[in-house]
């Protein structure tokens, strides 16, 4: 099992973080590129001023009059620098003071810009341009300290990252609340299934998102098919048992003509077959229409069960004790078969009356069935629920009732115990843990 909410939150976090990281990277590179191109355009403009100010004196020496250049180039460490290399001369701005700039090999023959570390922790953007003036090759190196611009750019990126983190947190919070509101709709599914199990109505989910409609339809269809299949199976068993009665009666008449030994054997076989037939007919009458998955509503289901048993044992009185509106959170068909077999067994061996009670505690449900019959011995108590054991040979049956009850109780991880009554008779106590119910 996994949490869909957790998966959606994780996927959103990964996706948004990845997208925002790419966005911040592109933003940083773009802002850096834009800033550098702006500064380079300014350096290119200053380069034109240097070219215009570059003169040659009557001695054939190149020079740049300081008054023809901006004052920032005449102030030491001003952040604006140039150096002109022509012939064997190197003309530097006053701002460079006595620092000689050596061009990298990549700048010897092409115009381009690059960055370099300057003095005083400076960060320089450099433009190198090659021209010819008066037949001489002139290389102009001009730079600007952009450390303050880079610092501001870094601050901007940090602000952007902080904004991105804040946005991610906001998105996660918004998604959490949206998912909470959306998943509330799924409570209608649980409520509808619960109502169906309580027998209040059929599975109806008209106000649900269309995305889960196929799932709901399949659940509804599965429940319908399961109910029909179980009902057909029970009807078939009931019909088979009913149809067997007439051939058995005809066979019984034929047995009368046999000799004594053969008639005794045939009577024993016919008796066993008749008991099985009667048991299946009684079971079909007790359980009624199949309702797989539905809880057991005592106020609705027990009266129907008692009516069926009263028709089978009209001379016996069945007393009940249970609170109003009691619902056992277990499958209706299983509970009716369990209770029906217990009461059938109690009525079969009771002198005058049988008793059943239902109690619901925090961790378990308890069903108690008593009769006022002759009871059983200690030896019989240890084998009473073994399949096929028939303690009273004078009573009808094949000893399957209590073993079937035990199978049902075991399927719910429950416990079935037997006790002798002080006034006579047998008490059967069934404990079913509520923790088993999902």
C-alpha positions as CSV (number, residue, x, y, z in Angstrom):
1,X,0.0,0.0,0.0
2,X,1.1,3.6,-0.6
3,X,-0.3,7.0,-0.1
4,X,-1.5,8.7,-3.2
5,X,-1.2,12.1,-1.5
6,X,2.4,11.5,-0.7
7,X,3.2,10.4,-4.2
8,X,1.5,13.5,-5.7
9,X,3.3,15.8,-3.2
10,X,6.7,14.1,-4.0
11,X,6.2,14.3,-7.7
12,X,5.1,18.0,-7.5
13,X,8.2,18.8,-5.3
14,X,10.6,17.1,-7.7
15,X,9.0,18.6,-10.8
16,X,8.7,22.1,-9.5
17,X,12.2,22.0,-8.0
18,X,13.7,20.8,-11.3
19,X,11.8,23.4,-13.3
20,X,12.6,26.2,-10.9
21,X,16.3,25.2,-10.8
22,X,16.5,25.3,-14.6
23,X,14.7,28.6,-14.6
24,X,17.1,30.1,-12.0
25,X,20.1,28.8,-14.0
26,X,18.7,30.3,-17.3
27,X,17.9,33.5,-15.5
28,X,21.4,33.8,-14.0
29,X,23.2,33.0,-17.3
30,X,20.8,35.3,-19.2
31,X,21.3,38.2,-16.7
32,X,25.0,37.7,-16.7
33,X,25.2,37.6,-20.5
34,X,23.0,40.7,-20.8
35,X,25.1,42.6,-18.2
36,X,28.3,41.7,-19.9
37,X,27.0,42.7,-23.4
38,X,25.9,46.0,-22.0
39,X,29.3,46.7,-20.4
40,X,31.1,45.5,-23.6
41,X,29.1,48.0,-25.7
42,X,30.3,50.7,-23.3
43,X,33.9,49.5,-23.6
44,X,33.6,49.4,-27.4
45,X,32.4,53.1,-27.3
46,X,35.4,53.9,-25.1
47,X,37.7,52.0,-27.5
48,X,36.6,54.4,-30.3
49,X,37.6,57.3,-28.0
50,X,41.0,55.7,-27.5
51,X,41.5,55.3,-31.2
52,X,40.5,58.8,-31.8
53,X,42.8,60.1,-29.1
54,X,45.8,58.0,-30.3
55,X,48.3,60.3,-31.9
56,X,51.9,60.2,-33.1
57,X,54.4,62.9,-32.4
58,X,57.1,64.4,-34.6
59,X,59.6,61.8,-33.2
60,X,57.4,58.9,-34.4
61,X,56.2,58.0,-30.9
62,X,52.6,57.2,-30.2
63,X,50.8,58.9,-27.3
64,X,47.3,59.7,-25.9
65,X,46.7,63.1,-24.4
66,X,45.1,62.7,-21.0
67,X,42.7,65.6,-21.5
68,X,41.2,63.7,-24.5
69,X,40.1,60.7,-22.3
70,X,37.5,60.5,-19.6
71,X,38.7,61.4,-16.1
72,X,38.0,57.9,-14.8
73,X,41.1,56.7,-16.8
74,X,43.3,59.3,-15.1
75,X,42.5,58.2,-11.5
76,X,44.5,55.3,-10.0
77,X,42.5,52.1,-9.5
78,X,39.3,53.8,-10.7
79,X,37.9,50.6,-12.1
80,X,38.3,51.7,-15.7
81,X,41.5,50.8,-17.5
82,X,43.1,50.7,-21.0
83,X,46.4,49.7,-22.5
84,X,47.4,50.4,-26.1
85,X,50.1,48.3,-27.8
86,X,51.5,49.6,-31.1
87,X,54.9,48.8,-32.6
88,X,57.1,48.3,-29.6
89,X,55.2,50.8,-27.4
90,X,52.8,50.2,-24.6
91,X,50.6,53.1,-23.6
92,X,48.7,52.6,-20.4
93,X,46.0,54.6,-18.6
94,X,47.0,56.4,-15.4
95,X,44.4,54.2,-13.6
96,X,46.6,51.1,-14.3
97,X,49.5,52.9,-12.6
98,X,52.6,50.7,-13.2
99,X,50.8,47.4,-14.0
100,X,51.8,45.8,-17.3
101,X,49.0,43.8,-18.9
102,X,50.0,40.7,-20.9
103,X,47.5,39.6,-23.4
104,X,46.5,35.9,-23.4
105,X,47.3,33.9,-26.6
106,X,43.7,33.8,-27.6
107,X,43.6,37.6,-27.8
108,X,46.6,38.2,-30.1
109,X,44.7,38.1,-33.4
110,X,41.0,38.5,-32.8
111,X,38.5,40.9,-31.3
112,X,36.7,39.5,-28.3
113,X,35.9,40.0,-24.6
114,X,36.7,37.9,-21.6
115,X,36.8,38.3,-17.8
116,X,39.8,38.2,-15.5
117,X,40.6,38.8,-11.8
118,X,41.9,42.3,-11.1
119,X,43.7,43.8,-8.2
120,X,42.0,44.6,-4.9
121,X,39.7,41.6,-5.4
122,X,38.4,43.2,-8.6
123,X,36.5,41.3,-11.3
124,X,37.3,42.8,-14.8
125,X,35.5,42.6,-18.0
126,X,38.0,43.1,-20.8
127,X,37.5,44.0,-24.5
128,X,40.4,43.5,-26.9
129,X,40.3,45.0,-30.4
130,X,42.9,45.1,-33.2
131,X,43.0,47.9,-35.8
132,X,45.4,49.5,-38.2
133,X,46.2,53.1,-38.0
134,X,48.6,54.9,-40.2
135,X,49.9,51.5,-41.4
136,X,50.6,50.3,-37.9
137,X,48.9,47.4,-36.2
138,X,47.3,48.7,-33.0
139,X,46.0,46.4,-30.2
140,X,43.7,48.1,-27.7
141,X,43.0,46.4,-24.3
142,X,40.3,48.1,-22.3
143,X,38.7,46.9,-19.1
144,X,36.0,47.8,-16.5
145,X,35.7,46.5,-13.0
146,X,32.3,44.8,-12.8
147,X,32.7,43.3,-9.3
148,X,29.9,45.5,-8.0
149,X,27.6,44.5,-10.8
150,X,28.4,40.8,-10.3
151,X,27.7,41.2,-6.5
152,X,24.3,42.8,-7.3
153,X,23.6,40.0,-9.8
154,X,24.4,37.4,-7.1
155,X,22.1,39.2,-4.7
156,X,19.4,39.1,-7.3
157,X,19.9,35.4,-7.9
158,X,19.8,34.7,-4.2
159,X,16.5,36.7,-4.0
160,X,15.2,34.7,-6.9
161,X,16.2,31.4,-5.3
162,X,14.5,32.5,-2.0
163,X,11.4,33.4,-4.0
164,X,11.5,30.0,-5.7
165,X,11.7,28.2,-2.4
166,X,8.9,30.3,-1.0
167,X,6.8,29.5,-4.2
168,X,7.5,25.8,-3.8
169,X,6.4,25.8,-0.2
170,X,3.3,27.8,-1.2
171,X,2.5,25.4,-4.0
172,X,2.9,22.4,-1.7
173,X,0.6,23.9,0.9
174,X,-2.0,24.8,-1.8
175,X,-1.7,21.3,-3.3
176,X,-2.2,19.8,0.2
177,X,-5.5,21.7,0.7
178,X,-6.7,21.0,-2.8
179,X,-6.0,17.3,-2.4
180,X,-7.7,17.3,1.0
181,X,-10.8,18.8,-0.6
182,X,-10.6,16.5,-3.5
183,X,-10.2,13.3,-1.5
184,X,-13.1,14.3,0.7
185,X,-15.2,13.3,-2.4
186,X,-13.9,9.8,-2.0
187,X,-15.6,9.6,1.4
188,X,-18.9,9.3,-0.6
189,X,-17.5,6.0,-1.9
190,X,-16.9,4.7,1.6
191,X,-20.2,6.0,2.8
192,X,-22.1,4.4,-0.1
193,X,-20.3,1.1,0.4
194,X,-21.1,1.3,4.2
195,X,-24.8,2.0,3.5
196,X,-24.8,-0.9,1.1
197,X,-23.3,-3.2,3.7
198,X,-25.9,-1.9,6.2
199,X,-28.7,-2.6,3.7
200,X,-29.8,1.0,3.6
201,X,-29.5,1.3,-0.2
202,X,-27.7,0.0,-3.2
203,X,-24.3,1.2,-4.3
204,X,-25.1,4.7,-5.8
205,X,-22.3,7.2,-6.5
206,X,-23.7,9.9,-8.7
207,X,-21.7,12.8,-7.2
208,X,-18.3,11.4,-7.8
209,X,-15.5,12.5,-10.2
210,X,-15.8,10.8,-13.6
211,X,-12.2,9.5,-13.1
212,X,-13.2,6.9,-10.6
213,X,-16.6,6.1,-12.1
214,X,-15.1,3.0,-14.0
215,X,-13.8,1.6,-10.6
216,X,-17.2,2.2,-8.9
217,X,-19.0,0.6,-11.8
218,X,-16.8,-2.5,-11.6
219,X,-17.4,-2.8,-7.8
220,X,-21.1,-2.5,-8.4
221,X,-21.1,-5.0,-11.2
222,X,-18.9,-7.4,-9.1
223,X,-21.3,-7.3,-6.2
224,X,-24.3,-7.8,-8.4
225,X,-22.6,-10.8,-10.1
226,X,-21.5,-12.3,-6.8
227,X,-25.0,-12.0,-5.4
228,X,-26.6,-13.6,-8.4
229,X,-24.0,-16.4,-8.5
230,X,-24.5,-17.2,-4.8
231,X,-28.2,-17.0,-5.2
232,X,-28.2,-19.3,-8.2
233,X,-26.0,-21.8,-6.4
234,X,-28.4,-21.9,-3.4
235,X,-31.5,-22.1,-5.6
236,X,-29.9,-25.0,-7.4
237,X,-29.2,-26.8,-4.2
238,X,-32.7,-26.1,-2.9
239,X,-34.3,-27.2,-6.2
240,X,-32.2,-30.3,-6.3
241,X,-33.1,-31.2,-2.7
242,X,-36.8,-30.6,-3.5
243,X,-36.8,-32.6,-6.7
244,X,-35.1,-35.6,-4.9
245,X,-38.0,-36.0,-2.5
246,X,-40.4,-37.6,-4.9
247,X,-38.0,-40.2,-6.3
248,X,-36.9,-41.0,-2.7
249,X,-40.6,-41.5,-1.8
250,X,-41.0,-43.9,-4.8
251,X,-37.9,-45.7,-3.8
252,X,-39.1,-46.0,-0.3
253,X,-42.2,-47.9,-1.5
254,X,-40.0,-50.3,-3.4
255,X,-37.9,-51.0,-0.3
256,X,-41.0,-52.4,1.4
257,X,-40.9,-55.4,-0.9
258,X,-37.3,-56.4,0.0
259,X,-36.3,-58.9,2.6
260,X,-35.6,-57.7,6.1
261,X,-31.8,-57.5,5.9
262,X,-31.8,-55.6,2.6
263,X,-34.7,-53.4,3.8
264,X,-32.7,-52.3,6.9
265,X,-29.7,-51.3,4.7
266,X,-31.9,-49.5,2.3
267,X,-33.8,-47.7,5.1
268,X,-30.5,-46.5,6.6
269,X,-29.3,-45.1,3.2
270,X,-32.7,-43.5,2.5
271,X,-32.7,-41.9,6.0
272,X,-29.3,-40.4,5.4
273,X,-30.3,-39.0,2.0
274,X,-33.5,-37.6,3.4
275,X,-31.6,-35.9,6.2
276,X,-29.3,-34.2,3.7
277,X,-32.3,-33.1,1.5
278,X,-34.1,-31.7,4.6
279,X,-31.0,-29.9,5.7
280,X,-30.5,-28.1,2.4
281,X,-34.2,-27.1,2.2
282,X,-34.0,-25.8,5.8
283,X,-30.8,-24.0,5.1
284,X,-32.3,-22.3,2.0
285,X,-35.3,-21.2,4.0
286,X,-33.2,-19.8,6.9
287,X,-30.7,-17.8,4.8
288,X,-33.1,-16.4,2.2
289,X,-31.9,-14.1,-0.5
290,X,-28.1,-13.8,-0.8
291,X,-26.6,-10.5,0.1
292,X,-22.8,-10.8,-0.1
293,X,-20.8,-8.0,1.6
294,X,-23.8,-6.7,3.6
295,X,-23.5,-6.4,7.3
296,X,-26.0,-8.2,9.6
297,X,-28.8,-6.0,10.8
298,X,-30.2,-7.9,13.8
299,X,-33.6,-6.1,13.9
300,X,-34.2,-7.0,10.2
301,X,-32.5,-10.4,9.8
302,X,-33.2,-12.2,13.1
303,X,-37.1,-12.0,12.9
304,X,-36.9,-13.6,9.5
305,X,-34.7,-16.4,10.9
306,X,-36.9,-17.0,13.9
307,X,-39.9,-17.2,11.7
308,X,-38.3,-19.9,9.6
309,X,-37.2,-21.9,12.7
310,X,-40.6,-21.6,14.3
311,X,-42.1,-23.2,11.2
312,X,-39.6,-26.1,11.6
313,X,-39.9,-26.4,15.4
314,X,-43.4,-25.1,16.2
315,X,-43.4,-26.6,19.7
316,X,-40.2,-24.8,20.8
317,X,-40.0,-21.3,22.2
318,X,-37.0,-19.2,21.1
319,X,-36.2,-16.2,23.4
320,X,-33.9,-13.4,22.3
321,X,-31.9,-10.6,24.0
322,X,-30.2,-7.9,22.1
323,X,-30.1,-4.0,22.0
324,X,-32.1,-2.1,19.5
325,X,-30.6,-1.1,16.2
326,X,-27.8,-3.6,16.7
327,X,-25.5,-4.2,13.6
328,X,-22.9,-7.0,13.5
329,X,-20.1,-5.8,11.3
330,X,-19.8,-9.2,9.6
331,X,-21.1,-10.7,6.3
332,X,-24.9,-11.3,6.6
333,X,-24.9,-14.6,4.8
334,X,-22.1,-16.0,7.1
335,X,-23.9,-14.8,10.2
336,X,-27.3,-16.1,9.2
337,X,-25.7,-19.5,8.5
338,X,-23.8,-19.4,11.8
339,X,-26.8,-18.3,13.9
340,X,-29.2,-20.5,12.0
341,X,-27.1,-23.6,12.6
342,X,-26.6,-22.8,16.3
343,X,-30.3,-22.2,16.9
344,X,-31.3,-25.2,14.8
345,X,-29.0,-27.3,17.0
346,X,-30.4,-25.7,20.1
347,X,-34.0,-26.2,19.1
348,X,-33.4,-29.8,18.0
349,X,-32.1,-30.8,21.5
350,X,-34.2,-28.4,23.6
351,X,-37.0,-29.7,25.8
352,X,-39.1,-26.5,25.6
353,X,-37.1,-23.5,24.7
354,X,-33.9,-22.1,23.3
355,X,-32.2,-18.7,23.9
356,X,-29.9,-16.4,21.9
357,X,-28.3,-13.1,22.9
358,X,-26.0,-10.6,21.1
359,X,-23.5,-8.4,22.8
360,X,-21.0,-5.9,21.3
361,X,-17.9,-4.8,23.1
362,X,-15.0,-2.6,22.2
363,X,-12.9,-5.4,20.6
364,X,-15.3,-8.2,20.0
365,X,-18.9,-9.3,19.3
366,X,-20.3,-12.1,21.3
367,X,-23.2,-14.5,20.4
368,X,-24.6,-16.8,23.1
369,X,-27.0,-19.7,22.3
370,X,-28.5,-21.9,25.1
371,X,-31.0,-24.7,25.2
372,X,-32.8,-26.5,28.1
373,X,-32.1,-30.0,26.9
374,X,-30.3,-32.9,28.5
375,X,-26.8,-31.4,27.7
376,X,-23.7,-33.4,26.9
377,X,-21.0,-35.2,28.9
378,X,-17.4,-34.1,29.4
379,X,-16.2,-36.6,26.9
380,X,-18.8,-35.5,24.3
381,X,-17.8,-31.8,24.9
382,X,-14.3,-32.4,23.4
383,X,-15.6,-33.9,20.1
384,X,-18.8,-31.9,19.7
385,X,-17.6,-29.7,16.9
386,X,-15.8,-32.4,14.9
387,X,-17.3,-32.8,11.4
388,X,-19.6,-35.9,11.1
389,X,-19.8,-36.6,14.9
390,X,-23.5,-37.2,15.8
391,X,-23.9,-37.3,19.6
392,X,-27.6,-38.2,19.6
393,X,-28.4,-41.0,17.2
394,X,-32.1,-40.6,17.8
395,X,-32.1,-37.0,16.4
396,X,-32.0,-36.2,12.8
397,X,-28.8,-34.9,11.2
398,X,-25.3,-35.8,10.2
399,X,-23.3,-33.9,12.8
400,X,-22.4,-31.2,10.3
401,X,-24.1,-28.1,11.9
402,X,-21.6,-27.3,14.6
403,X,-18.6,-28.1,12.4
404,X,-19.9,-25.7,9.8
405,X,-20.3,-23.1,12.6
406,X,-16.7,-23.7,13.6
407,X,-15.5,-23.2,10.1
408,X,-17.3,-19.8,9.8
409,X,-15.9,-18.7,13.2
410,X,-12.4,-19.7,12.3
411,X,-12.7,-17.7,9.0
412,X,-13.2,-14.6,11.2
413,X,-10.3,-15.6,13.6
414,X,-12.9,-16.1,16.3
415,X,-13.5,-18.5,19.1
416,X,-16.4,-20.9,19.8
417,X,-16.6,-22.5,23.2
418,X,-19.1,-24.9,24.8
419,X,-20.4,-25.0,28.4
420,X,-22.8,-27.1,30.4
421,X,-25.7,-25.3,31.9
422,X,-26.4,-25.8,35.7
423,X,-30.1,-26.4,34.9
424,X,-29.2,-28.7,32.1
425,X,-28.6,-28.1,28.4
426,X,-25.7,-26.7,26.5
427,X,-24.4,-23.1,26.1
428,X,-22.5,-22.2,22.9
429,X,-20.5,-18.9,23.1
430,X,-19.1,-17.4,19.9
431,X,-16.6,-14.5,20.1
432,X,-15.7,-12.7,16.9
433,X,-13.0,-10.0,17.0
434,X,-14.0,-6.6,15.6
435,X,-10.4,-6.0,14.6
436,X,-10.8,-8.5,11.8
437,X,-13.4,-6.3,10.0
438,X,-11.9,-4.1,7.3
